[in-house]
Amino acid sequence: MSKDIKTGQRASRQQTPTKIIVERHYVGTEKMETVFKRIAEEQITKKVKEIAENNSN
């Protein structure tokens, strides 16, 4: 560490910044997991219906 010229004291170390990652677990009052499952189920159901319609034609 270097000394401060004016006071003759050592400079304090700079603490490296800490990153805090915050993840949302709820959308409104519902868990995100539940929301994602519902979206996936809707997309799968939609795709299955499309495939069934194409196969029947």
N, C-alpha and C positions, 0 to 999 in steps of 0.2 A: 504494500500500500504506500501511496505517496503522502508526504506531509503537506498540510495547508500552509502556504508561505506566511500568511498574515498571523495565524494563531500558533503555528508551530506544532499543531496537533495532527494526528493522522486523520485522514478523511474516512468517513464511515463507508462500509461496503454498500453498494447498490444491490438490493435484493432483486433477483430476476423475476419478472412478472409471471404470475400463475394464471393459466387459462382454466376457466371453469366452463364445463360443457353442461348445459341444462337441456334435458330432453322432456318434452311434454308427454305425459302418460295419459292424459284425458282430453277429449274433445267435448267441451261442455261438461256434462256429468257422466259421459260414457268413456270407458277405457278405450284407448286407441286400438288395442288388440281386437276388441269387439267390432269397432268401426271397420278395420281392415278386413276382418273375416267376412263381414256383411258385404263389403264391396267386392271381395273376391268371389263370394258365392253368387252375387248378382251377375258378375261378368261371366262366370262359368255357366250359369243357367242360360244366359243370353246366347253364348257361343253354342251350347248344346242344341238350343232351339233352332239356331241358324243352320247348323249341320243337319238336323233332322228335316227341316224344310227343304234344304238343297237335295237331300237324298230321296225325298218323296217326289220331287219333280222329275 
